[in-house]
Amino acid sequence: MGTMGGSVAHADPAADYPAALVALEAKIHLVSKSGDRTVEASEFFLDAFTTAMEPGEIVVDVQVPVEDSTEGYKYEKLAHPASGFP
């Protein structure tokens, strides 16, 4: 098992969170010894396995905006047999 923060920091393109968080306009809250900052998901994920995290930062919070109750989303996961991931 892992955490959402760990998965987000890992930025694996086969994971569920990166694409979903960008689509939902989420924000990633990062903390280090020198302070904290919040980065838009669209600016956080730079490339496969590459994020905007600085050395010493950790993901402490993922903020997803609350949508109007008349809106909804659907996410359907398809198995990717080549990778062995669910």
FIROPA-323343 format. One line per 10 residues: number of its first residue (from 0); their letters; for each residue x, y, z of C-alpha. Coordinates in steps of 0.001 Angstrom, whole numbers, plus 500000, padded with zeros to 6 digits. Layout:
% residues N
NUM	a	X,Y,Z; ...
***
This chain:
% residues 86
0	mgtmggsvah	500000,500000,500000; 501006,503584,499528; 499709,507071,500146; 498130,509570,497815; 500965,512008,498587; 503575,509396,497734; 501864,508522,494484; 501590,512203,493552; 505280,512796,494366; 506284,509735,492310
10	adpaadypaa	504386,511087,489254; 504102,507735,487513; 502114,508312,484291; 500445,504913,484775; 499036,506015,488151; 495503,507292,488627; 496134,510534,490466; 498187,512754,488105; 495671,513005,485263; 492687,513187,487610
20	lvaleakihl	494226,515961,489721; 495102,518037,486662; 491562,517613,485271; 490031,518599,488631; 492318,521662,488928; 493720,520424,492250; 496525,522058,494207; 499497,520271,495768; 500731,521606,499137; 504463,521112,499701
30	vsksgdrtve	506490,521633,502891; 510232,521772,503586; 512506,523160,506303; 512518,526515,504528; 508734,526876,504348; 505722,525758,502401; 504106,526445,499055; 501118,525378,497006; 501440,524409,493334; 498670,523913,490778
40	aseffldaft	498546,520261,489657; 498959,521388,486046; 502281,523012,487009; 503331,520305,489478; 503510,517383,487010; 506292,518295,484577; 506918,514968,482828; 506879,511234,483503; 508314,510729,487004; 509200,514451,487137
50	tamepgeivv	507549,517055,489352; 508110,520637,490437; 509191,519456,493910; 512404,520979,495216; 514982,518937,497174; 513792,518449,500755; 510097,519029,500016; 507336,516575,500808; 503681,516474,499755; 501522,517135,502812
60	dvqvpvedst	498153,517935,501274; 496226,517674,498036; 493404,520190,497679; 490602,519381,495234; 487986,522095,494702; 484426,521212,495671; 482177,521215,492634; 478546,522255,492398; 476226,519452,493503; 474677,519366,490017
70	egykyeklah	478001,518364,488449; 479620,514969,488461; 482591,513039,487155; 483340,509491,486229; 486697,507763,486123; 486985,504355,484561; 490175,502394,485090; 491338,500026,482359; 493911,497359,483031; 497241,497842,481275
80	pasgfp	498542,494282,480714; 502054,495314,479649; 502880,497074,482915; 501285,494637,485324; 499708,497568,487208; 495993,497328,487996
***
